[in-house]
Amino acid sequence: MTRWICVPILVCSFLPAALADWPAFLGGRQRSSVTDFQLPLEWSPESGMVWQTPLSGYGQSSPVIVGSRIFVTAIDGPMKETNRVSCFDLATGNKLWQHESPSSLQVKNDPYTSRAAPTPVADSSGVFAFFESGNLIALDNEGQVRWQRSLIDDYGKYEGKFGLGGSLAQVDDRLFVLADNDGPAYLAAIDKQSGKTIWKTDRTSRTAWSSPMIIPVDGTPQVVVSAAGSIDGYSVETGQRLWTFDEVGGNTVASPVMVDDSRFLIGASPGRNGEASEGARRSNLLMKINKTDQGFEPEVVWINEKVTSSFGSPIAYQGHAYYTNRGGVVYCLDLATGETVYTARVEESNWATPIGVGDHVYFFGQHGVTSVLKTGDEEKIVTENTLWKPDGDGGPGGFAAEIQYGFAVIENGFIIRTGSRLFRIGTP
């Protein structure tokens, strides 16, 4: 059932950030494209790599960048006893500092649970990191603690065998934490200066790993969440739910990605054993939020029942929508109608959200192969770039166990993060 809810509108501005910064998950401005950067089309271990550096511990979050500083998170220990935030110099890859803090929720450190999965956010004051242990910490640019707290102590223990995955979102004065789990679930706004809760809105308990996204609706930012059976829009200022849409399913990982004001893409897929297959079939869609005299009303512009979106989120670029699934299948759709333009298969499954740059779309494969496709109505794979050799020296186990989790875009290349390494691709 679709519902709209009438609430007052309050204005809050987007976080001001330099064009070259990448301060949050997917760039923090919900960018699925970077049209003004000159990025490489080809690279390999022998060519196009500026530097690479090992990371302490293991993490699944994306790197974030403000100015010349790269921030990454990780966990360490057999029971994930340690949460870690590290800062690296963009030009050299040298580690500037590292901060460690104890975890409030110790569980077995294995590939089947999230491991520093939430991506942090950063601004000119420093970095804000959230861990699946419920620990939330603010550090300045020199790695000194500004404030920290345990949301498990405040609001209850998280429950679920796979952990949390939702990344932080931010606007100018506050950040947003989504705790969707089988225990107490909620969305909360946290004051950046003090670490105090500005508002907290309870949600129905659910299993999902998607991230809250800041999307403008009629020119005013809202926090939009797509997770396990509903899509919801919340007031940035008050936390009131502005609208909801619950005719969806299988939307447990992909996050909503902005197309333009009031429009965004939703992705979904069945579980590994076919769970929520019927709901997922009707949940890969383009949604528009209409402002009415009574409030806000969600509208489904189109649905494509043949596509799936597994780990990465769908993007819109140059008149097309791109969806990818765990099998390495790329679906290119007409953005206006939702009709399938072509279906392609790239070298590897994609765990990261793709990005459009210039006349190309980049798909970051699970095991280090990035496929670059030409934009347009015809399928054309331009290059397949390898980040490391299969038998390369990557520490214990070599690179065989590495997974290409996330990236950040810089003006002349990419910062790519695997579980235990950081790479800079492009030109110095």
C-alpha positions as CSV (number, residue, x, y, z in Angstrom):
1,M,0.0,0.0,0.0
2,T,1.3,3.5,-0.9
3,R,0.8,6.2,1.7
4,W,1.6,9.9,1.9
5,I,2.0,11.8,5.1
6,C,1.5,15.5,5.7
7,V,4.2,17.3,7.7
8,P,5.6,20.8,7.7
9,I,8.7,21.5,5.5
10,L,11.9,22.9,7.1
11,V,14.9,23.9,5.1
12,C,18.4,22.5,5.6
13,S,21.3,23.1,3.2
14,F,23.6,20.4,1.7
15,L,27.1,20.1,3.1
16,P,29.3,22.5,1.2
17,A,32.3,20.6,-0.2
18,A,35.0,21.3,-2.7
19,L,34.5,19.7,-6.1
20,A,37.6,17.5,-5.6
21,D,36.4,16.1,-2.2
22,W,34.7,12.8,-1.8
23,P,33.5,13.1,1.8
24,A,31.0,10.3,2.1
25,F,29.6,7.1,0.5
26,L,29.1,7.6,-3.2
27,G,30.7,11.0,-2.9
28,G,28.3,12.5,-0.4
29,R,26.4,14.4,-3.0
30,Q,24.8,11.3,-4.3
31,R,26.9,11.6,-7.5
32,S,26.5,8.7,-9.9
33,S,28.7,10.6,-12.4
34,V,31.7,12.9,-12.4
35,T,31.6,14.8,-15.7
36,D,34.4,17.3,-15.1
37,F,37.2,14.9,-14.1
38,Q,39.7,13.3,-16.5
39,L,40.0,9.7,-15.3
40,P,42.1,6.9,-16.8
41,L,40.6,4.2,-19.0
42,E,43.4,1.7,-18.5
43,W,45.6,0.5,-15.7
44,S,47.4,-2.5,-14.4
45,P,50.0,-3.4,-11.7
46,E,52.7,-2.3,-14.1
47,S,51.0,0.9,-15.5
48,G,48.8,3.6,-14.1
49,M,49.3,2.9,-10.4
50,V,50.7,5.9,-8.4
51,W,51.0,4.0,-5.1
52,Q,49.6,1.2,-3.0
53,T,49.8,0.7,0.7
54,P,48.7,-2.0,3.2
55,L,46.0,-1.3,5.7
56,S,46.0,-2.5,9.4
57,G,43.1,-4.9,10.0
58,Y,40.3,-5.5,7.6
59,G,37.5,-3.3,6.3
60,Q,34.6,-3.3,3.8
61,S,33.9,0.5,3.8
62,S,34.8,2.9,1.1
63,P,37.5,5.5,1.5
64,V,36.5,9.2,1.9
65,I,38.5,12.2,1.0
66,V,38.7,15.9,2.1
67,G,41.5,18.0,0.8
68,S,44.7,16.0,0.9
69,R,43.6,13.4,3.5
70,I,42.1,10.0,2.9
71,F,40.2,8.3,5.7
72,V,39.5,4.6,6.0
73,T,38.1,2.3,8.7
74,A,38.8,-1.2,9.7
75,I,38.4,-3.8,12.5
76,D,40.9,-6.1,14.0
77,G,41.1,-9.1,16.3
78,P,39.6,-12.6,16.3
79,M,36.5,-11.2,18.0
80,K,36.6,-7.8,16.3
81,E,37.9,-6.3,19.5
82,T,39.4,-3.2,17.9
83,N,37.8,-0.5,15.8
84,R,40.3,1.5,13.7
85,V,40.4,4.8,11.8
86,S,43.4,5.6,9.6
87,C,44.4,8.7,7.7
88,F,46.6,8.7,4.6
89,D,48.2,11.4,2.5
90,L,46.6,11.6,-0.9
91,A,49.8,12.4,-2.8
92,T,52.1,9.8,-1.3
93,G,49.9,7.1,0.3
94,N,51.9,7.6,3.6
95,K,50.0,6.9,6.8
96,L,49.6,10.2,8.7
97,W,48.0,8.7,11.8
98,Q,45.9,5.8,13.1
99,H,43.4,5.7,15.9
100,E,42.2,2.6,17.7
101,S,39.3,2.1,20.1
102,P,37.7,-0.9,21.8
103,S,34.6,-2.4,20.3
104,S,31.3,-2.4,22.3
105,L,30.1,-5.6,20.6
106,Q,32.5,-8.5,20.2
107,V,31.6,-11.1,17.7
108,K,33.6,-13.6,15.6
109,N,35.7,-11.9,12.9
110,D,34.9,-13.9,9.8
111,P,33.8,-13.3,6.2
112,Y,30.1,-13.9,7.0
113,T,29.7,-10.8,9.2
114,S,30.2,-7.2,8.3
115,R,33.7,-6.0,9.0
116,A,33.9,-2.2,9.2
117,A,31.2,-2.1,6.5
118,P,29.7,1.4,7.2
119,T,31.6,4.1,5.2
120,P,32.5,7.1,7.4
121,V,31.9,10.8,6.5
122,A,34.3,13.7,6.7
123,D,34.4,17.5,6.5
124,S,36.9,20.2,7.2
125,S,36.8,19.5,10.9
126,G,37.8,15.8,10.6
127,V,36.2,12.4,10.2
128,F,33.1,10.7,11.7
129,A,33.2,6.9,11.8
130,F,30.5,4.4,12.7
131,F,31.1,0.7,13.3
132,E,28.7,-2.3,13.4
133,S,29.6,-2.6,17.0
134,G,27.5,0.6,17.6
135,N,30.6,2.7,18.3
136,L,30.4,6.2,16.8
137,I,33.5,8.5,17.0
138,A,34.5,11.9,15.8
139,L,38.2,12.6,15.2
140,D,39.9,15.8,14.2
141,N,42.4,16.0,11.3
142,E,45.2,15.0,13.6
143,G,43.4,11.9,14.9
144,Q,42.5,13.3,18.3
145,V,39.1,12.3,19.7
146,R,36.5,15.1,19.7
147,W,33.7,12.9,21.1
148,Q,32.7,9.2,21.1
149,R,29.7,7.2,22.2
150,S,28.2,3.7,22.1
151,L,24.8,3.6,20.5
152,I,24.4,0.0,21.8
153,D,24.7,1.3,25.4
154,D,22.2,4.1,24.6
155,Y,19.6,2.3,22.4
156,G,20.1,-1.4,22.7
157,K,22.1,-4.3,21.3
158,Y,22.0,-5.0,17.6
159,E,20.8,-8.4,16.5
160,G,21.4,-10.3,13.3
161,K,24.0,-12.9,12.1
162,F,25.4,-10.7,9.4
163,G,25.9,-7.4,11.2
164,L,25.2,-3.8,10.1
165,G,26.2,-2.3,6.7
166,G,24.5,1.1,6.4
167,S,27.0,4.0,5.9
168,L,26.7,7.4,7.5
169,A,25.2,10.4,5.6
170,Q,25.6,14.0,6.4
171,V,24.5,17.6,5.9
172,D,26.2,20.7,7.2
173,D,25.6,20.4,10.9
174,R,24.6,16.8,11.5
175,L,25.2,13.2,10.5
176,F,22.7,10.4,10.1
177,V,23.0,6.8,11.5
178,L,20.7,4.0,10.2
179,A,20.5,1.0,12.4
180,D,18.3,-1.5,10.5
181,N,18.6,-4.9,12.3
182,D,16.5,-7.6,14.0
183,G,16.7,-5.8,17.3
184,P,15.9,-2.1,18.0
185,A,15.9,-0.4,14.6
186,Y,16.1,3.4,14.1
187,L,17.3,6.4,12.1
188,A,19.1,9.0,14.2
189,A,20.5,12.5,13.5
190,I,23.7,13.3,15.5
191,D,25.1,16.8,16.1
192,K,28.5,17.0,14.6
193,Q,29.9,19.4,17.2
194,S,28.7,17.7,20.4
195,G,27.9,14.1,19.4
196,K,24.5,14.5,21.0
197,T,21.3,13.0,19.4
198,I,19.2,15.7,17.7
199,W,16.4,13.3,16.9
200,K,15.8,9.5,16.8
201,T,13.0,7.9,14.8
202,D,12.2,4.3,15.5
203,R,11.8,1.9,12.6
204,T,10.3,-1.6,12.2
205,S,13.0,-4.2,12.9
206,R,14.3,-5.7,9.7
207,T,17.4,-7.2,8.1
208,A,19.0,-4.8,5.6
209,W,22.4,-3.3,4.8
210,S,21.5,-0.4,2.6
211,S,22.5,3.2,3.4
212,P,20.5,6.4,4.1
213,M,20.9,8.9,1.3
214,I,20.4,12.7,1.2
215,I,18.1,13.4,-1.8
216,P,16.5,16.8,-2.6
217,V,12.8,16.8,-3.0
218,D,11.3,20.0,-4.3
219,G,14.6,21.6,-3.5
220,T,14.8,20.5,0.1
221,P,17.0,17.6,1.2
222,Q,15.3,14.5,2.7
223,V,16.8,11.4,4.2
224,V,15.7,8.6,1.9
225,V,16.0,4.9,3.0
226,S,15.2,1.8,1.0
227,A,15.3,-1.3,3.1
228,A,13.6,-4.7,3.3
229,G,10.0,-3.9,2.3
230,S,9.7,-0.2,2.3
231,I,11.1,3.1,0.9
232,D,10.8,6.0,3.3
233,G,11.5,9.7,3.3
234,Y,12.4,11.6,6.5
235,S,12.7,15.2,7.4
236,V,16.4,16.2,7.9
237,E,15.4,18.7,10.6
238,T,12.9,16.7,12.7
239,G,13.1,13.1,11.8
240,Q,9.4,12.9,10.9
241,R,8.5,10.4,8.2
242,L,7.3,12.5,5.3
243,W,6.1,9.6,3.1
244,T,6.4,5.8,2.7
245,F,6.0,3.2,-0.1
246,D,5.7,-0.4,0.9
247,E,5.0,-2.2,-2.4
248,V,8.6,-3.4,-2.6
249,G,10.7,-6.4,-1.6
250,G,14.2,-7.7,-1.8
251,N,15.6,-4.1,-1.3
252,T,18.1,-5.1,1.4
253,V,21.5,-3.9,0.0
254,A,21.2,-1.4,-2.8
255,S,20.7,2.3,-1.7
256,P,18.6,4.9,-3.4
257,V,20.6,7.0,-5.9
258,M,19.5,10.4,-7.0
259,V,18.7,11.0,-10.7
260,D,17.7,14.7,-10.2
261,D,15.5,16.7,-7.9
262,S,12.7,14.5,-6.5
263,R,13.7,11.4,-8.6
264,F,15.9,8.5,-7.7
265,L,16.5,4.8,-8.6
266,I,15.7,1.8,-6.4
267,G,17.5,-1.6,-6.7
268,A,16.5,-5.0,-5.4
269,S,17.3,-8.7,-5.9
270,P,16.1,-12.0,-4.4
271,G,18.2,-13.6,-1.7
272,R,20.6,-16.4,-2.5
273,N,17.9,-19.0,-1.8
274,G,15.2,-17.1,-3.7
275,E,13.9,-15.1,-0.8
276,A,11.7,-12.1,-1.6
277,S,11.8,-13.0,-5.3
278,E,8.3,-11.8,-6.0
279,G,8.9,-8.5,-4.2
280,A,12.3,-8.0,-5.9
281,R,10.7,-8.5,-9.4
282,R,8.6,-5.3,-8.9
283,S,11.2,-3.3,-7.0
284,N,13.8,-2.2,-9.6
285,L,12.3,1.1,-10.4
286,L,12.5,4.9,-10.9
287,M,10.6,6.8,-8.2
288,K,9.5,10.4,-8.1
289,I,8.3,12.2,-5.0
290,N,5.5,14.8,-5.7
291,K,4.9,17.7,-3.4
292,T,1.1,18.2,-2.9
293,D,-1.1,20.4,-0.7
294,Q,-1.4,17.5,1.7
295,G,2.3,16.6,1.9
296,F,4.5,14.3,-0.2
297,E,3.3,11.4,-2.4
298,P,5.6,8.8,-4.0
299,E,5.1,7.9,-7.6
300,V,6.5,4.9,-9.5
301,V,7.6,6.3,-12.9
302,W,8.6,2.8,-14.2
303,I,9.4,-0.7,-13.2
304,N,11.7,-3.2,-15.0
305,E,10.8,-6.7,-13.8
306,K,13.7,-8.4,-15.6
307,V,16.7,-6.7,-13.9
308,T,18.3,-7.2,-10.5
309,S,20.6,-5.2,-8.4
310,S,22.6,-7.2,-5.9
311,F,25.5,-5.4,-4.1
312,G,26.1,-2.2,-5.9
313,S,23.3,0.4,-6.3
314,P,21.9,1.4,-9.7
315,I,23.0,4.6,-11.3
316,A,21.6,7.1,-13.9
317,Y,24.0,8.5,-16.5
318,Q,23.6,10.2,-19.9
319,G,20.0,9.1,-20.4
320,H,20.5,5.5,-19.2
321,A,20.1,3.6,-16.0
322,Y,22.7,0.9,-15.1
323,Y,21.9,-2.1,-12.9
324,T,24.4,-4.9,-12.0
325,N,24.0,-8.2,-10.2
326,R,26.1,-10.7,-8.4
327,G,26.6,-12.7,-11.6
328,G,28.4,-9.8,-13.3
329,V,25.4,-9.0,-15.5
330,V,25.0,-5.3,-16.5
331,Y,21.5,-4.1,-17.5
332,C,21.4,-0.9,-19.5
333,L,17.9,0.7,-19.4
334,D,16.4,3.7,-21.1
335,L,16.1,6.2,-18.2
336,A,12.9,7.7,-19.5
337,T,10.9,4.5,-20.0
338,G,12.8,1.8,-18.0
339,E,12.9,-0.4,-21.1
340,T,16.0,-2.6,-21.5
341,V,18.4,-1.3,-24.1
342,Y,20.9,-4.1,-23.7
343,T,22.3,-6.7,-21.3
344,A,26.0,-7.4,-21.0
345,R,28.3,-9.6,-18.9
346,V,31.5,-8.1,-17.5
347,E,34.5,-10.0,-16.2
348,E,33.5,-10.2,-12.5
349,S,30.7,-9.7,-10.1
350,N,30.4,-6.1,-8.9
351,W,30.4,-5.4,-5.2
352,A,30.7,-1.6,-5.6
353,T,28.3,0.9,-7.2
354,P,29.4,1.8,-10.7
355,I,30.2,5.4,-11.8
356,G,29.8,7.3,-15.0
357,V,32.7,9.6,-16.2
358,G,32.8,11.3,-19.6
359,D,31.6,8.8,-22.2
360,H,32.2,5.7,-20.0
361,V,30.8,3.8,-17.1
362,Y,33.2,2.0,-14.7
363,F,32.2,-1.3,-13.0
364,F,34.5,-2.4,-10.2
365,G,34.7,-6.2,-10.1
366,Q,34.9,-8.3,-7.0
367,H,38.5,-9.6,-7.5
368,G,40.2,-6.5,-8.9
369,V,39.0,-6.4,-12.5
370,T,37.3,-3.1,-13.5
371,S,35.3,-3.1,-16.7
372,V,34.9,0.1,-18.6
373,L,31.8,0.3,-20.9
374,K,31.1,3.0,-23.5
375,T,27.9,4.9,-22.9
376,G,25.1,4.8,-25.4
377,D,22.6,2.4,-26.8
378,E,25.1,-0.2,-28.0
379,E,27.0,-2.6,-25.8
380,K,30.8,-1.9,-26.0
381,I,33.3,-3.0,-23.4
382,V,36.3,-0.7,-23.8
383,T,38.8,-2.2,-21.3
384,E,39.1,-4.7,-18.5
385,N,41.6,-3.4,-16.1
386,T,43.4,-5.6,-13.5
387,L,44.4,-4.1,-10.2
388,W,46.7,-6.9,-9.1
389,K,48.1,-10.2,-10.5
390,P,46.4,-13.3,-9.2
391,D,49.7,-14.6,-7.8
392,G,50.8,-11.1,-6.5
393,D,52.4,-10.6,-3.1
394,G,49.5,-9.3,-0.9
395,G,50.6,-10.7,2.4
396,P,49.1,-13.8,3.9
397,G,47.2,-15.6,1.2
398,G,48.5,-13.2,-1.4
399,F,45.8,-11.3,-3.3
400,A,43.6,-14.4,-3.6
401,A,41.4,-13.3,-0.7
402,E,41.2,-9.6,-1.7
403,I,37.9,-8.0,-2.6
404,Q,37.5,-4.7,-4.4
405,Y,35.0,-3.1,-2.0
406,G,34.8,0.6,-2.8
407,F,36.4,3.6,-4.3
408,A,36.6,7.4,-4.2
409,V,37.1,9.6,-7.2
410,I,39.8,12.2,-7.4
411,E,40.4,14.7,-10.3
412,N,42.8,12.4,-12.2
413,G,42.1,9.0,-10.9
414,F,40.7,6.7,-8.2
415,I,41.4,5.7,-4.7
416,I,40.4,2.0,-4.5
417,R,40.0,0.1,-1.2
418,T,40.2,-3.7,-0.8
419,G,39.9,-5.5,2.5
420,S,43.5,-4.9,3.5
421,R,45.0,-2.5,0.9
422,L,44.6,1.0,-0.5
423,F,45.5,1.9,-4.1
424,R,45.8,5.1,-6.0
425,I,45.2,4.8,-9.8
426,G,45.8,7.5,-12.3
427,T,48.5,10.1,-12.7
428,P,50.6,11.7,-9.9
